[in-house]
Amino acid sequence: MNAVQLVRRTAAAHASVPLALAVLVVLVSLAATAAPRLLGDVGDRQVSHEVARAGPLDRDVVAVVPGRWPRLPAPADDAPGAAGLPADAVAVHGGNLAFLERVRAEQPEPLRSVLGDPHLTVETGAVRIAAVPGGAVGSPEVTLKVDPLLGEHVELVAGEWPGAPTVVQPFDDLTDEQYRDLTVEEVAERRARADAATGAFEVALAEAAAEALEWPVGTERAVPGTGVPLRLTGTFRPRDPDASFWAHNPHSASAHVVDDLNLGTSAVASAYLSPAWDGTFPVGFPVGTVSTRAWFPVAPDAVAGDQVDTVLAQTRGLVAADVPWGEGTGATLAPSTGLPDVLEQVRAQQRTTATVLAIVAAGPVGVVVAVFWLGARLVASRRRAALGLVASRGGAAGQLRAALALEGLVLGLPAAAVGALLAVRLVPGGPLAPADLVVPVLVGLVPAAALAAAPLPGGLLERRADVGRSRGRGRLLAECAVLALTVVGVALLARRDPAAGTSAGVDPLVAAVPLLLALSACVLVLRVYPWPLRAVERVLRRRRDLPLFLGAARAVREPAGGLVPAAALVVGVGVAVFSAVLTSTLAHAVESTAWRSLGADIRISGPLVGPDLVERVAAADGVAGVARMADAGRVHLTGAGDAQRVALVAVDALAMQEVQSAAVGVTPVPITLTRDDDGRLPVLAGAAVGVAPGQDGLRLALGGGVEVAVVGVADAVGGARVDAGAVVVDAASLEELTGTELRPRVLLVDVADGADPEVVLERVRAAAPGARVESLASATATYLDAPMTAGTAQALRVAVGLSAVLVVVALVLTQMLAAPRRAGVLAVLRALGLARRGSRHVVAWELAPLALAALVAGAVLGVAVPAVVLGALDVAVLTGGPTPPRPVLDPLVLGGVVAGLLAVTAAAVAVSTSISSRADVAARLRLGEDG
C-alpha cells in the first residue's frame, strides 16, 4: 500500500471529525475573506457620513479675496473651466475659472479627483433699498452678486434674466483740473445725466426672496443716495434646495428675515446681476466693498476609506501654500478648509475601531486555533490504532506526520477556497487581489499544521497521560514571563493618553494587553483550580461514595484536554463578556452625549418662549413636563482670582428637576438654586470656572453687582450648549435679586412614561410651528447609526454569539478527545457494578470543575479588559462625548450573557455526560483485552 492509498484508507475511517474540520475551515475562510471587504465598505461609508455631517462650509476648499475682484484675461476657447459659458460671461470670468481649474489640475491624486469643479462668485456689501409703504419689511437690503454658473443650479420661473448694465461715468471726459473747477450745481447736473443714461441695474431674485421683500417682477426699487434704481427682471427657483451650492450663497435661495421687537422687521437677500457685468458702479452707489469667493466642492463620497491619510496630507499641503492669482492682479488664492479636521476625526475613528475589532477578533481567532488543535488531536486519537500499528512496524515519525499533513491539506485547501468564493459572492466589493488570498491560504494550511503537530503514539500500547509527565522549569519560566509582560503592559496603558497612539491602524499596545491578560488568566486557572479540587478529593476520600471521589481524583490527575480547552473556555467567555460590557458602554456614552446636548427628551429652540408657547406645549398629549432655559449672555465674575467672563444660563430649577429626572450622564440641577441665601444668588458653576462650593467673595457684574453662593460644580448642564466656563442660576431668583429681564429661547420637554416619543414629537412640532425641535431618539440615532459605531456594535454582538458557539465546540471536542479513556474507566466500573447514575457523576467531574473555573476567570477577564483598555483608547470619537467613557456594567446585559454561557456550558457537559454514561461495557472490555 503506497502513501496515497494509506491516506485514503485512513481518511475514510472516522470521517466525521475531518469533515467537521473542513466545515470549520470553510466558515473561518469565509469570515477571514469577508471581514476586510466589510471593513472597507464600513470605512468608505464612515468617511461619507462624517464628511456629509461636517457640512459644505467645513468640507469644501474655500478661498476669499476680501475687498477685491481680481480679473484675469479671457482664456482660449478650449481652456478648461470656461466651457459652456456665454461669450460675454467668458470675457469677464473665463480667465478666473480657467485659473481655478489649473490649480485643481496641479494637485496630486487622489486630491485632484476629490476636488469638484471650481465655483466663483463676486459679492458686494449690503445695499439698502426703499421699503414698500405700509409693507411688512421696514428695512429691506440686498447684496449684489455675480455668479457665472448660477444657471446650472436654478430655473427661471418668471420674467427674464438681467442684462448687463452700461454704466455712464459723469466725469470721464474731464481732466483733474476741469473737475476741480466744477461748481456743486454742475457736479449734481452731470451725475443726474449719467444716472439717467445708465438706467436701472437689472437683477434677479429667488422667488421666495422676492416674495419676502414684496418686490414684483418688472418693478424698481430706489437705492437711497443714488439716482440708479434696481429693477427686478426675473425670479428663479433652486433646482435642488439641499445642494451644497446654497451653503456658499447665503440669502440666495430665500431672504433672511429678522423680526425684532424693538427695531422692527428687516430682511436681506442676494440679488444677482448679469454675469457679463464688468464691475463698474455709478458714482456714489453705496456698495461698500466687493469681495471674491472661490471654492472647490467636496462631495461626501469623494474620499474612500483607504485614502484618508493620503488626502489628509495633500489637503494640508494645499492650504499651507498661497497661490498667486495671476500677474497684475496683486491677489493670491489662499485656500482654507475644515476637511483636515474631519479626516483627522475619521482617522481617529478608524484607529479606535480597528483596535477594538482586533481585541474582539483575537479571542475567537485564538479559540479557533484551539479548536483546530483539539480537532487534530481527536483525529490523531481516532487514528491511534492505525498509526500505532505503522509505528510498531518501523514507520518513522516523519512519515506519519507527513501522512497526517497530507490529509490536512486535502481537507483544508479546498475548504478554504470554497469559503473565499462564498465571501466574494455574498459580500459586495471589488475582485480579490493576490494579497487578499494570503489569509484564506493560511487558514487552509492550519489543519495540515495541526495534524502534523498532533501527538503520535509510539506503538500499540496505550499509556496514562498522568504518568511520566515532565514538570520541568520551562513551563514555569514561560508562565512567569507571561505574568511579568502583563503587568508591564497594564502599567504602560495606565500611563497612556487616550488621544495618543499610532497615526493609523491598530494600536499594538492596546491590542496586545488584552491578549496578555487572557494568557495570564489561563495560567492562573490552570495553577489555581487544582488546589480546591485536591481539598475536595481529600474530603471525598473519607466517604464511601466512589463515583464522586473517582471523578475528583481524575479531574486532578488527568484533567480533560489540559491547557488548550482551558484557554479556549477562558478566552471565549472573556470575549463574550468584554463585548457585552463594551456594547453597554458605547450605548450609555451615546445616550449621555445626547442628554448633554438636548437636556431632555425633546428640545425646542429658536423663538421666544413665552407663556403661550409653554402652555401649548405643556398641553400636548404625552408631555409630562416642560422647563424653560435662557442664555443671559456673558457677565464678569469677580472674586475668583482675576475677573473672568462667564456664560450665564438661567433655568426653571424646579421644572428642570422633573424634566431631567431620567437623565443619563448629566449633572442634575440642584434644588438649592431656588433657596434664599441671605441675598446671595445661588449658582451651579462649570468646572472651568475654577471655583468651589461654599467659596465666599464671588460677585456677578449684573446691574449694581450681586454676590453669589456656589452650591455645586458640574462639567456641563444638559441642553445649555455652553462650555464649562458657565454658571447656572434659577431664573426666578435671578430676576428677583437683579431685576434682569430674561428672554428664554429654549424649552425642554419631558415625554411621559409609556408615551410614543415619535408621536409626542409630532404633537410638539405642531404646538411650536417655526421652532427648531430636536428629539433625544434622533440625536442618539445620529451616533448609533454611524457606520463605524453601528459596525462596531454589530461586531460585538457577533462576537458574543460566536464565542458561545466556539465554547460549545471546544467542550464537545474536549469530551470526544477523552471519550476512549473515559469509556474504558466506565466499562471497568460498570462491570464492577457501578450504576449508570454513578457513571454520570464520574463524567461530570471530569470537565465541570475546569469549565466552572474557566467561566469565572473568563467573566473576570471580560470585566477587567474594558477597565484597562478604555482608559487608554479614545472611544469617545465613536460616541461624540468630550472624554473617553468609563466601563458600564449593565446588570441585565452582563447577567444575560453570563447566564447564557453558563447554560450552554452546563448543557454541553450534561449531554456529553449522558452520552458517555451509555457506553457499551462489553465492547469496551473486549477492546481493552485486545489492546
TASUL-V223173 format. One record per run of one state. SS is the DSSP state (hx for helix, st for strand, lp for the rest). FROM is the first residue (numbers start at 1). LEN is the number of residues. If there is no record, write none. Layout:
SS FROM LEN
SS FROM LEN
This chain:
lp 1 2
hx 3 10
lp 13 2
hx 15 40
lp 55 1
hx 56 4
lp 60 1
st 61 5
lp 66 21
hx 87 19
lp 106 5
hx 111 4
st 115 14
lp 129 10
st 139 8
lp 147 3
hx 150 3
lp 153 1
st 154 6
lp 160 16
hx 176 5
lp 181 3
hx 184 15
lp 199 2
st 201 6
hx 207 6
lp 213 7
st 220 2
lp 222 8
st 230 9
lp 239 5
hx 244 4
lp 248 8
st 256 5
lp 261 3
st 264 9
lp 273 17
st 290 9
lp 299 6
hx 305 16
lp 321 2
st 323 2
lp 325 7
st 332 2
lp 334 2
st 336 1
lp 337 2
hx 339 44
lp 383 1
hx 384 9
lp 393 4
hx 397 30
lp 427 7
hx 434 20
lp 454 19
hx 473 22
lp 495 13
hx 508 34
lp 542 4
hx 546 12
lp 558 5
hx 563 36
lp 599 3
st 602 4
lp 606 5
hx 611 9
lp 620 3
st 623 16
lp 639 5
st 644 8
lp 652 1
hx 653 7
lp 660 11
hx 671 4
lp 675 2
st 677 1
lp 678 2
st 680 7
hx 687 3
lp 690 8
st 698 3
lp 701 5
st 706 9
lp 715 11
st 726 5
hx 731 8
lp 739 7
st 746 6
lp 752 5
hx 757 11
lp 768 4
st 772 4
hx 776 9
lp 785 2
hx 787 31
lp 818 1
hx 819 13
lp 832 4
hx 836 34
lp 870 6
hx 876 4
lp 880 11
hx 891 26
lp 917 4
hx 921 10
lp 931 1
